[in-house]
Each structure stands twice: as C-alpha cells, then as structure tokens.
Amino acid sequence: MPYTPLRDLPPKAGWRPGDVLVVLGELFGRGYANGIVDEARRAGMTIVGATVGRRDADGALRALAPEELAQAEASLGGRIVNVPLEAGFDLEPADGGGPTPVDQLKGLKAGDWESFRLDWDAVTRSREAGARRFDRNAATFAEELERAVPKGANVLLVHTMAGGFPRARSVMPLMTRVFRGTGEKLVPSAALWGSDLGKLWAAGFEEVTSRTFQRLVAATAPLRARAGRVRYVAYGYHGCEVLVGGRYTWQSYVPYLQGWAKLALERAAEDAWNEGVRCTVFDAPETWTNSSALFLGVEVALYPLLAALRREGPGSPVPAEVEARCRALVREGATLEAHLERAERYLAAPELTPLRELATWPQHSTPEQMEAMLAASAELLALSADPRNPVCAELSRAVVAAVGRLMFDAAWEPSAPVRWLNHDVVARRLVTPGA
Ligand SMILES: NC(=O)c1ccc[n+]([C@@H]2O[C@H](COP(=O)([O-])OP(=O)(O)OC[C@H]3O[C@@H](n4cnc5c(N)ncnc54)[C@H](O)[C@@H]3O)[C@@H](O)[C@H]2O)c1
C-alpha cells in the first residue's frame, strides 16, 4: 500500500440541501462520525442513519423498538433506517445447528487461553450464517435507503463500523491483560494472535471492520445507478504523523489488533475504486472515545497536537483558544508544557524505534513498550483535574471536528482510495478560517 497522506486542504465541497449523508454505524457521543455529521448539517443535507439493532434476552437480533428508534433519531437529527446492521458472528448459532462462538467460549478458564481449542467447523458455519444475515439485512437497508433519497440527489455514505470482539465474559480478563497488562500480567499480543482465541478475534474484526464496507458498497449498487454523485468514506487507522522532536513523525498505537482488518478495509476501498466506485478510507488520528479506557495509551499521541497547532497557525487565534480550553482541564500545578514533554518522552523513546516503522505495521506489543506506554498514559491523565474529562478529550474534540471537515470536503472530488490524515493537515484545517 503506497503511503498517501493528504497534505493540502481540499477545496470546499459542493454538497447542498437535498443531498443526503448516510451514517453506516451508530452515532455515539464521542464518536468520530459526529464531525462529518455536523458538517452535513451545516450544509443543509438530509441525514439518514443506521442501527446495529438490539439483542433480546434470548439472543435474537431485532430492529429498534419505537422508543429506542425515537431516541436514536433525536440524537442523530435524522431518520434511521431501522434494519439491524449488526455484523459479525459471535452470537450466531452455527448453520445447521451448533453452538455460537460465545457458547463455545463459556468453557474458557482465565489461565487456559493458550491451550483452549475451538470447534472450527462450528465457527466457520457461524461465520457464514452471520455473513448471510448481514447481506440480507444490508439489501433491505439499501432498498429502504433508496426510497429516502430524492431522485438525482447526491449521496455521501460514511462507514464508521469497527469492532468484532467476541462478547463473552470469559474473554474480558484476557483483553485486560493484552491491552493493559505489564510485567507478569502482560499477555504479549503476538502470543494471543497465534492462539485459537486470537484467530477468532481476527475473524470477528475482519467481518465487522472491513467486510461490512465491501458488503454495503455491493448492496448500494442500485442506489449508485439512480442517484447523483455517490461517494463512500470510511474511517481507517494506520498510524499517524505527529510532531516529535519538531518533526512530523509517523507512529502508531501498539498493539492495534484491528490493524489487519483495517488493511483489508484499505484493500476493499482500492478494489472498489478500481471498479469505478468513488470511495476513500481516511486513516485518521488517534482520539479519546468510549473504548479508550480499554485501549489506554492510544491517546498519548493526541497531546502533540498542541505543538502542531502552534506550528501551523502562528497568526491564528485558534491555538491559543484550544490551549485555553485545555488549560481549564489541567489539575492545579500542572502545565500544558508538562503534557508535551511527557508525551514526547514516550513518543521519542529510542528503545521503541523498531515499533515506529510504517512498512511493518501493525506491530505486536513488547513488555518494554507496554510498560513505557501505560506509564506515559497514566502520568499524562493524572495531569488533568478530572480523569473522565482529561486534556486529551478536548484535543480529541478538535480532531473529530477537523477530520469530519476534511473527509466531507475531500469526498466531493476524491483523489485516492486511501488517504492518511496526519496532525499537519488536521492542525492546518483547525487554524484555517471557515469557508
Ligand atoms: N478512536 C480512535 O482513536 C480511532 C482512530 C482512527 C480510526 N478510528 C475509527 O473510527 C471509526 C469510529 O470509531 P470511534 O472511535 O468513533 O468509536 P465509536 O464506538 O463511536 O464507533 C464504532 C462504530 O462501530 C459500530 N459497530 C460496533 N460493533 C458493530 C458490529 N458488530 N456491527 C456493525 N457495526 C458495529 C458502532 O455502531 C459505531 O458506529 C471506527 O472505524 C474506528 O476504527 C478510530
């Protein structure tokens, strides 16, 4: 995959009232998709959403109930096509009878993860059943969506789906050891990845994070035939350049186990592009979201945005405004300079250089790296007055807004199936006035 960062701000897009923005995935308070939805609202576009549906107590997947739908539509500010678009197969009974993967995991004991064996025939049949269900629901979704799109209107479809961890209680302690473990507690990600459990996670990630994109592009082919300009964008992750030692430097969160699924997402966009579908995966910077508590350390790369804003906007009031908002969150006695210094100490640590290589991404964790990353994360979060609303949350809001605007504009006349959005262009977006 060639490295294709977006270096220049794209011109303002031509989306207008009557055009439709479709969110493929649910919209959460801190989610990335809020940025592009806000842009669409500003442009007067009609917003249409999706749902993953809900699971009843007996495990059956269903559409949203009327109250759930009303609430979801109110928070989206648009209509939701109420067809359950949950992807994956962890709760899917094996085709022809058999346990779901989560049923199989009921037998997992905390210490046994390495020797635990899955019935792969049953897993494969669950995976196929899950894929068929998703395809069926995607087709129904696409038919209903078509009815919501006025003839000739332009459509921007925004893929935000990611996930696929098996929803089994027995897996939670292992997840904690992989993503937050140090010393004896750490399970190195390569060891997990080689196990049956790791292979199940990988398959789940692929179904949810990349196959959904392929399947939704296929399901919406009839829409492309009758609408105006139809564009697809998706949120990728493939590391991000941030300022380290005064230079924009590529780095990545480790262990990013969804990385292989994100690579498949990039390939899916490339394949669709080669068939004439205009779609772009935007490899987006790290943010602080609902799942950040599990992936502690991902947010360390957000702090250098403060330096990027100063670098890109010396004459702009924006860096000072963002800093003032951040300073309001800092605990007494701490400074933003201390944040920058501590983040840099981790991001520049020479012993972690082998993990900062784009060509060998995604990297597996090492004990030294986990120790260094989690210590940096904890020390940085402790510099904020309220750990639930830390400085990185404010920076994250800025990133979400800028990325939304960049994707919204770039999608109008896309130039490649994959584009990295690094701190340089994100900061430049933030300091460059409006229109
Ligand atoms: N948070 C980050 O640091 C970061 C960085 C780069 C890219 N991204 C990407 O941005 C996108 C949005 O993530 P976010 O961080 O805003 O979190 P989020 O939790 O707000 O979004 C996750 C999305 O995935 C959907 N989803 C979850 N499980 C699903 C399933 N089984 N089937 C179908 N859909 C499912 C949810 O409905 C939601 O729309 C994701 O693709 C994520 O990988 C996030």
The ligand as a Tripos MOL2 file, in Angstrom:
@<TRIPOS>MOLECULE
LIG
   44    48     1     0     0
SMALL
NO_CHARGES

@<TRIPOS>ATOM
      1 N1        -10.8760    6.2180   18.2200 N.am      1 LIG1
      2 C1         -9.7520    6.2360   17.5170 C.2       1 LIG1
      3 O1         -8.6650    6.5220   18.0340 O.2       1 LIG1
      4 C2         -9.8200    5.9540   16.0370 C.ar      1 LIG1
      5 C3         -8.7150    6.2670   15.2300 C.ar      1 LIG1
      6 C4         -8.7940    6.0450   13.8600 C.ar      1 LIG1
      7 C5         -9.9420    5.4790   13.3200 C.ar      1 LIG1
      8 N2        -10.9830    5.1510   14.1360 N.ar      1 LIG1
      9 C6        -12.1570    4.5380   13.5020 C.3       1 LIG1
     10 O2        -13.2460    5.4260   13.5480 O.3       1 LIG1
     11 C7        -14.4600    4.6700   13.4250 C.3       1 LIG1
     12 C8        -15.4160    5.1160   14.5080 C.3       1 LIG1
     13 O3        -14.8800    4.7450   15.7580 O.3       1 LIG1
     14 P1        -14.9880    5.6290   17.0520 P.3       1 LIG1
     15 O4        -13.6370    5.6100   17.6950 O.co2     1 LIG1
     16 O5        -15.6020    6.9270   16.7610 O.co2     1 LIG1
     17 O6        -15.8890    4.7500   18.0290 O.3       1 LIG1
     18 P2        -17.4710    4.5060   18.0590 P.3       1 LIG1
     19 O7        -17.6080    3.4900   19.1470 O.co2     1 LIG1
     20 O8        -18.2040    5.7770   18.1780 O.co2     1 LIG1
     21 O9        -17.8190    3.8350   16.6530 O.3       1 LIG1
     22 C9        -17.8170    2.4630   16.4160 C.3       1 LIG1
     23 C10       -18.8590    2.1560   15.3630 C.3       1 LIG1
     24 O10       -18.8610    0.7530   15.0650 O.3       1 LIG1
     25 C11       -20.1980    0.2850   15.0460 C.3       1 LIG1
     26 N3        -20.1830   -1.1470   15.4260 N.ar      1 LIG1
     27 C12       -19.6930   -1.6890   16.5690 C.ar      1 LIG1
     28 N4        -19.8770   -3.0280   16.5490 N.ar      1 LIG1
     29 C13       -20.5030   -3.3230   15.3840 C.ar      1 LIG1
     30 C14       -20.9770   -4.5260   14.7830 C.ar      1 LIG1
     31 N5        -20.8450   -5.7120   15.4000 N.pl3     1 LIG1
     32 N6        -21.5620   -4.4570   13.5800 N.ar      1 LIG1
     33 C15       -21.6990   -3.2620   12.9370 C.ar      1 LIG1
     34 N7        -21.2830   -2.0950   13.4580 N.ar      1 LIG1
     35 C16       -20.6830   -2.1250   14.6550 C.ar      1 LIG1
     36 C17       -20.9370    1.1640   16.0470 C.3       1 LIG1
     37 O11       -22.3210    1.1620   15.7850 O.3       1 LIG1
     38 C18       -20.2830    2.5250   15.7730 C.3       1 LIG1
     39 O12       -20.8890    3.1720   14.6810 O.3       1 LIG1
     40 C19       -14.0500    3.2040   13.5180 C.3       1 LIG1
     41 O13       -13.9320    2.6610   12.2320 O.3       1 LIG1
     42 C20       -12.6780    3.2830   14.1780 C.3       1 LIG1
     43 O14       -11.8680    2.1540   13.9070 O.3       1 LIG1
     44 C21       -10.9620    5.3970   15.4640 C.ar      1 LIG1
@<TRIPOS>BOND
     1     1     2 1
     2     2     3 2
     3     2     4 1
     4     4     5 ar
     5     4    44 ar
     6     5     6 ar
     7     6     7 ar
     8     7     8 ar
     9     8     9 1
    10     8    44 ar
    11     9    10 1
    12     9    42 1
    13    10    11 1
    14    11    12 1
    15    11    40 1
    16    12    13 1
    17    13    14 1
    18    14    15 2
    19    14    16 1
    20    14    17 1
    21    17    18 1
    22    18    19 2
    23    18    20 1
    24    18    21 1
    25    21    22 1
    26    22    23 1
    27    23    24 1
    28    23    38 1
    29    24    25 1
    30    25    26 1
    31    25    36 1
    32    26    27 ar
    33    26    35 ar
    34    27    28 ar
    35    28    29 ar
    36    29    30 ar
    37    29    35 ar
    38    30    31 1
    39    30    32 ar
    40    32    33 ar
    41    33    34 ar
    42    34    35 ar
    43    36    37 1
    44    36    38 1
    45    38    39 1
    46    40    41 1
    47    40    42 1
    48    42    43 1
@<TRIPOS>SUBSTRUCTURE
     1 LIG1         1 GROUP 0 **** ****
